[in-house]
Each structure stands twice: as structure tokens, then as C-alpha cells.
Amino acid sequence: MFAIIETGGKQYKVSEGDVIRVELLDAEPESELAIDKVLAVFDGENLTAGQPYVEGAKVNCKVLEHGKSKKVFVFHYKPKKNIRKKNGHRQPFTKLMIESISC
């Protein structure tokens, strides 16, 4: 069984027991979280697709931790002008463990 969920403006294909990294959520570590923006659910035989979301479908998750991903460097320059600017960015994330999918 798997589901396609939407969180943080992105879509993820998840099944029970998966550990995923999503955009930072406002939830405490070790807390339970229910995601109700389920786009599709496949239970092995039937595919249920929503328009845009499946009514009554939920994905229950456990928040494992918050963190920051590796640094991404952004470098701007203009040739022959001695203009250079280097910036770095670390995107915050939340690590979730999928516990159950219900529809």
C-alpha cells in the first residue's frame, strides 16, 4: 500500500515504515502528525485518486527530528569587472516516519 501526499508544496510517494525529509513543519520532535492532503492511495488492487485530495484519507506520521541539509553555495560574478559574491544556504527540514495510511 502506498500513498502520494503533498506537504511544503512538494509531492511524496510514501508507504508504511518509510522515513522521508520534508520542508520544515511546525511540530515538536517525537510528536504525532496527521497529513490529510492525500492525492492518491493505492492499496494493492484499487487506485483511489482525489480531485485534488482523497476525502477521508490520512497519513499518520511521527516527527523524528528537525535539521538543516548540506550547504549549497551560490556564486555570482561578472566577467572582467572584478565583481564576485559568494553566498551559502542551508535548507531546514523535518524528518518524518510514516506509521499508517488510512482511506
N, C-alpha and C positions, 0 to 999 in steps of 0.2 A: 504494500500500500504506500502510495506517495501523494503528496500534495504540492501545489505551486502557490506560494504565498507572496504577498507584497509588503515590504516594510522599507522605510527610508527611501522610497522612490525606486527601489530595485525589486526584481523578482527572483525567488529562490525555489529550486526543486528540493523538497525535503521528505525524508521518511523517518520513521521512529528510530531513535538512537543516534541520529546524525548530530554533529557538532558544527555549527556554522558561525561565521563572523558577519554581523550586520552593522549598519550605521548606528551610532551611539543612541541608546534608548534611555529614557528616564526611569530606571528601575534599579533597585538595590541588588547587589550580588547575593546569590543563594535564595532569591525570591522566585515565585512562580509568575508566569506571564502567559496570557491567552491572546493569540493573534487571530482576529476574526476576518481579516482581509485575505480570504482564500479564493484564488482564481479558479482552481480546478482540483478535483480529487479523483484519484484512480485507485480502486480497491481490488484490483486483480482481474476483474471481469468488466466492470462498468466504469466509464469515464463520465464524471459529472462536471460540466463546465458552467461557470457563472456568467452573468451579464450585468455588471462586471464581476460581482462576487457571488459565491455559492451561499445561499441562505441557510443559516443554521450550522454551517461548518466552522470548526475551530481547531486550531493547532495549539496545544499546551506545551509550553517551553519552561525550562529552568535557566535562569541567568547565572552563568558560571563566573564571568569576570568582565571588567572593563579594561581597556588598554589603548595603546597607540601603535599603529603599524610602523613599518620601517620608514625612514626619512626619504622623501622624494625631493631631489634638487631641481630647482628651476633656474636656468641661466639665460639672461637676456644680454645681448651685446649688439653694437652697431659697428660694422667693419670700418676700419680706417679712421675711427673717431675717438678711440680710447674710452668708450662708454661700455662699462660692464657692470652687471648687477647679478648677484647670486643670492637666491633665497632658498629656504628649505621649508618643508611642510610635513607634519606627521598627522595622519588622519585618525581620529579617535574611533574606536569600535566597541561593540558589545559581543561577547561570545555566548551563544545560546546552545543548549542541548534540547533536542526535540524529544518530548516524552510521549505524547499521544496525538493522534489525528482522529477527529470525530466529525461525522457529517450527518 
